[in-house]
Amino acid sequence: MQDQWFRSGQGFVLVYSMVNRKSFRDIKPLYEKILRIKFAKSVPIVLVRWPSLRQSNSTLPIAWLPR
């Protein structure tokens, strides 16, 4: 199912938790899988750090993954 979503997607938002290092480490393999399934060198992707519940008033920083 995930592969089908990647094939049909035109852009992606990858979200990781700022209190869970594993969620951040899981981003790179997911990014590489998207590129492989799309047969592309780059695709529109936004990386979002989700704040912890203790910092619910903070804004969500957004950064583009390098090409």
C-alpha positions in Angstrom: 0.0 0.0 0.0 2.8 2.4 0.9 4.5 1.9 -2.4 1.3 2.8 -4.3 1.0 6.0 -2.2 4.6 6.9 -3.2 4.1 6.2 -6.9 1.0 8.4 -7.0 2.3 11.2 -4.8 3.6 14.4 -6.3 5.1 15.8 -3.0 5.7 14.5 0.5 5.7 15.7 4.1 8.0 13.6 6.3 7.4 14.2 10.0 9.6 13.2 12.9 9.3 13.6 16.7 11.8 15.9 18.4 11.7 13.6 21.5 12.2 10.3 19.5 15.6 10.0 17.8 14.5 6.8 16.0 11.8 8.7 14.2 14.5 11.0 12.8 16.7 8.1 11.8 13.8 6.5 10.0 13.5 9.5 7.7 16.5 8.8 5.5 15.5 5.2 4.5 12.0 6.5 3.8 13.3 9.3 1.7 15.5 6.9 -0.3 12.6 4.5 -0.8 10.5 7.4 -2.2 13.2 8.3 -4.7 13.7 4.6 -5.7 9.9 4.1 -6.2 9.5 7.3 -8.1 12.6 6.6 -10.3 13.7 10.1 -9.6 16.8 12.0 -8.4 14.7 14.4 -6.4 11.0 14.9 -5.5 9.3 17.7 -3.5 9.7 16.8 0.1 9.2 18.9 3.3 10.8 17.7 6.5 8.8 18.7 9.7 9.9 18.4 13.3 6.9 17.7 15.5 7.2 19.4 18.9 6.7 17.5 22.2 3.6 17.9 24.2 5.6 20.0 26.7 6.3 22.6 24.0 2.9 22.7 22.4 3.1 26.5 22.1 6.2 26.3 19.8 6.0 26.7 16.1 6.8 23.8 13.7 10.1 24.5 11.9 10.1 23.4 8.3 13.2 22.7 6.2 13.6 21.3 2.6 15.7 18.2 2.2 18.8 18.9 0.1 18.8 17.7 -3.5 
